[in-house]
Amino acid sequence: MKKLTFLILLLFVTSVIYSQHRKKRGSEVKWLSIAAKAGYGNSILINSNVMGDNNITMDFLSPAYSFGGRFGVTYGDNFGLAFEVLSSGFSQKYDINDGNNTYSKTQKFTSLDYLIMFRYTSDYGFYFEAGPKFSNLKSASIENPSDFNFTDNETDYIANFKEKYNSIAIGMGFAIFRGERINFNLGLRGSYAITDIVENPNFYVLDDGVYLPEITTLAKTNPFSLKLMFEINYFFGFWGDASCGKGRIMFFQ
């Protein structure tokens, strides 16, 4: 949480310094936009206990997705700040072979994510973005084969996880089409949870009543995802600064 607070403070200070610099140079138009976004890629639940277990093979291409929208303000042509709301899903598949049993199991999750993204766009349409992501976990489930007696099927699975957790998101991409008011953007975005998503101090995904791993200390579980993101961005108006120091919002006809 301290790392996230430091990042938000750093981004805020940077934006304030940039804003003051622009004021010294003169007035700057603030372009207003909305966008529809969708992404698809892979997810990994990073846990050192799992990754260090020779009986486990993790699927590093477990699917992840997100879709939603954003509202953004662009200062001039290059610097922007956006608020995003995304409905997301991620998962992790494990292949387990302990010498006696061989089976696969999959954890699946859905969340509602809120992001504050700072973006720099070059004059040629390439962009870089970064910011915090705040997630509310909406569902969690486990898929096990039916021919074993799994103890983790006997409880409300989502109770093992935190309702809220925070991540850092970083992305880059380019405009595949740039019009006067509409842009089509394509890029990659990665996110990493800086907090452990497990709430139950006794929960370990591999300790399921069938496979009984020998561990003494439970490691943290931090989701990571990498997605190909597609965005349709529409500029619907702008905030213009008048010579008297006052400004007004104007909408395109």
Sequence and secondary structure as in RCSB ss.txt:
>XXXX:A:sequence
MKKLTFLILLLFVTSVIYSQHRKKRGSEVKWLSIAAKAGYGNSILINSNVMGDNNITMDFLSPAYSFGGRFGVTY
GDNFGLAFEVLSSGFSQKYDINDGNNTYSKTQKFTSLDYLIMFRYTSDYGFYFEAGPKFSNLKSASIENPSDFNF
TDNETDYIANFKEKYNSIAIGMGFAIFRGERINFNLGLRGSYAITDIVENPNFYVLDDGVYLPEITTLAKTNPFS
LKLMFEINYFFGFWGDASCGKGRIMFFQ
>XXXX:A:secstr
 HHHHHHHHHHHHHHHHHHHHHHHH    EEEEEEEEEEEEEEEEE HHHHT TTEEE TTEEEEEEEEEEEEEE
TTTEEEEEEEEEEEEEEEEEEE SS EEEEEEEEEEEEEEEEEEEE TTSEEEEEEEEEEEEEEEEEE  TTS  
GGGSS GGGGB SEEEEEEEEEEEEEEE SSEEEEEEEEEEEESS  B  TT  TT SSSS    SS    EEEE
EEEEEEEEEEEEEEEE TTS EEEEE  
